[in-house]
Amino acid sequence: MVIEHHHIIAFVLTLIAGLATVIGGSVSFFVKRSNLRMLAIGLGFSAGVMIYMALTEILKESREYTGMYFGDKAALITFIGFFTGIGIAALIDYFLPAHFGDDLIDKDPQNISEEDEKIKKAGLLTAIAISLHRFPEGLTMFLVASTNITLGIPLAVAIAIHNLPEGIAIGLPMYQATGKRRYAMLFSFLAGISGPIGAIIGFMIIKIFMPQMAIGILFSIVAGIMVYISLDTLMPTAREYGENHDVMAGIFAGMFFIGIGLLLV
């Protein structure tokens, strides 16, 4: 395979956009673990980001891709994919061990509280969902940038902007649960790097084949996963640590800021 100059530029843009998630994760450095109200607002913020993204950007992308291949059946395919994602998220939630990752908790194992487990699970599931979304996003970003760099640069800036709150969505609950800032950064990094990995796959797809039909289906599945996690994990956990108004403020703030980022796309 021949790597051309525009492929390198496209990958660099995708890398910069993806790693903006790490900057968002660094917000955990400035939040005290005892500040449960901030945790409630942060979890609400995370839920707002994920719900808004899933129901506006990701499902729209799914319809556009599936419409190319399924025509009038695109809406049905997107519908099936969305609820398939909800089913997958439910299975992950059900089979994820209750004590998964307890070695990360900065406490005596006998003193690990149920609250820590809930917060930690929220952070892990959010990281999984965002990583799944980052992969096709990185692939899409690379395809656009490698085809038209004029469109690729503003797209990279826009994606970087709306990756910031996603880093918060991962880093804040992980830091609150583990007490270790490095884990907040680690999970934020892992979620962010999945975009550049998608770019590498995108390069291979350009050279071999381009199953955009599969990308559309994947988008709808990821949208379902994100909505499930927001409603089943993030919002209920947030309400346990703050007043309802704090949670709602976080949700609407998350929707507002991610919406601003999407307007630049």
N, C-alpha and C positions, 0 to 999 in steps of 0.2 A: 504493500500500500504506500502511495506517495503522499506525504504530509506537506500540504501547501501553506503559504504564508497566511492566507485568510483563515485556514483551519486553526492555526496557532492563536491568532487574534481572537477568534470565536471562543476558544477554550479558556483563554485568559479572562475574557469578559464573564464567562460562566463561572469561573473560579471566584472572581471578585464578588459577583452577585451572591453566590452561595455562601461564602464565608462571612457575609454581613450578618448571618445568623449568630456567629460567635460574638459579634459586637453587642447584639441584643442580649445574649446570655451573660455578658459581663455586668449587666445591670444588677445581678445577684450580689455583686461585691458591695453594693451600697444599701442593701436591705438587711436590717437586723432580724435574726431568726425569731426573736420574741415579738416582732411586729406582726401579729396575726391578722390585724385589719389590712395591712398591706398585702399579706398573702391572699386574703379573700378577694381584694380588688384585682390582684395579679392573676389569680385563677379565672376570675370573671373576664378579665381582659383577654386571656387566652381563649376562653370559650367564644367570645365575641369575634375574635380574629378568625377562628376556624369555621364557625358557622357562616360568617359573611363570605369568606373565601369559597367555601364549598357550594353555597347556594347561588353565588353570582359568577365568579370567575371559572371555577372548575367545571361545573355542570354546563356552562356556556361553551367552554372549550370542548367538552365531550360531545355536545350536540353538533358542533361544527365539524369535528373529525368524523363522527359516525354518519353525519349527513352525506359525506362524500361517497360512502360505500353502501349505506343501507337505505338512502332515499327517504321515503315516507315512513319507514320503520325505525328511523333514527331515534325518535322520541321513546319508542318502546324499548329499544336497546339501552338507552340511557337510563330509563326507569328500572329495568332489570338490573343493570350494573349498580345503580345507586343502592338498591335494597340488598344486592349481593354483598356490597361493602358493609352494610349494617350487620348482615349475618356474620361476615368474617370478623368484624370488630367484637361482636357478641361472643364468638368462639374464643377469640384472643383473651377477652376479659374473663371468660369462664375458666379457661385452662391455664392462664397465667398464675403460677404458684403464689399463694398469699405472702410467702416469705422470700420471693425472688429478689435477689440483690441485697439481702439484709447485711451482707458483709460490708456494704458501703456506708451503713449507718455509723456515725461517729459516737457510738454509745455502747455501754455494756449490752450484749445480746439479750440478757434477761430483762432489760429495762426498755426494750424497743416497744413503743406504744402503738396502738391501733391507728392513731392519728398519723404517725410517721409512715406507716405502711400505706395508708390511703393517699397521702401526699406524694409519696415516692411512686406509687402506681400511676397516679395522674401524670407525673412527669415522664415516666417511661412510655406510657401509651401515647402521650403527645409527641414524644420524640419519634416513635415508630410511625405514627400517622404522617408527621411532617416529612420524615425521611422518604416515605413512599411517594409523597407528593413532589418532593424535591427531584426525585429521579426522572420522572417524565418532564418536569419543568426544565431541568438541565438539558435534557435531550432536545426539547422544543427550542430553548434558548440557543443552543448550538446550531440547530438547523437554520434558524432565522439569521443569526449573526454570520454564519459561514456563507449564506446565500446573499445577504445584503447588509454590509457593515453599517450603512447609514441608519438602518432600522435597528441593528443590533446594539449600538451604543446606548440610545435612550431606553431600550428595553432592559438592558443590564442595570441601568440606574434605577429604573422603576422597580425591578425585581429586588434589588438590594434594599430599597426603601421598605418594601413590604415584607422583607425577610427579617428586619429588625424586631418587630413585635413577635415574630415566631420564635426568635431566640429567647425573648422574655418568657414566652409560653413554655419553653423547655427549662431554661436555667433557673427561674424562680422556684418552682416546686422542687426541683432536684436539690437545690441548695438548702431549702427549708427542711427537706427530709434527711439529707445526709450530713449537713453541717460542714461540707467541704466544697469550697468554691471551685476546686479543680474538676470536680465531677460535673458541676453545672456547665463549665466550659467544655469538658469532654463530650457530653451528650449534645451540646449545641454544635460542636465541631462535627460530630458524626452525622448529625442531621444536615448540616450545611454542605459537607463534602459529598453527599449523595447526588447533589446537582452536577458537580464536575464529573462524577462517575457516569452519570447519565449522558454527559457530553461525549465521553469516550465511546460509549455505546452508540451515540448519535453519529460519530465519525465512522464507525464500522457499518452502521446502517446505510449511510450515504454511499459507501463503497460497495456494499453487497445488496441490500434490499431496504425498503422503507415501508414497514407495516403500520402506516398511520391509523388504520382501522383498529389495531390493537391498542394504540395510544389513547384513542377516544374511549374505548371500553374501560381502560385502566383509570382514566380520569373520573369516570362516573363511579367506579368502585371506591376510589380514594375519597371522593366527596361523601359517600355513605359512611365510610370509616370515621371521617372527621366529625360529622354531625353526631354520630353515636357517642363518640368519646366526649364531645362537648356536653351533650345532654345527660349522659349516664355517669360520667366521672368528674369532669371539671366543675360544672355548675353545682351539683350536690355537695361536693367537697368544699367549694368556696362558701356555701351557705353555712357550713359548720363552723367557720372561722370568722365570720363577720356578719353585720347586719344586712338584711336583704337589699337595702338601698346602696350599700357599698358594692355588693355583687353586681347589681344592675348598672351602677356607674362604671364598673370595670368592663362589663359586657358592651355597653354602648361606646365607651372610649375605644375599646378594641375594634369595634365595627367602624368607628369614625376614622381612626388612623389607618387601618388597612384599606378603607375606601379611598382615602386621599392618595395612598400609594398606587392603587389600581387606576385612578384617574389619569395617572401619568403614562400608563401603558398604551 
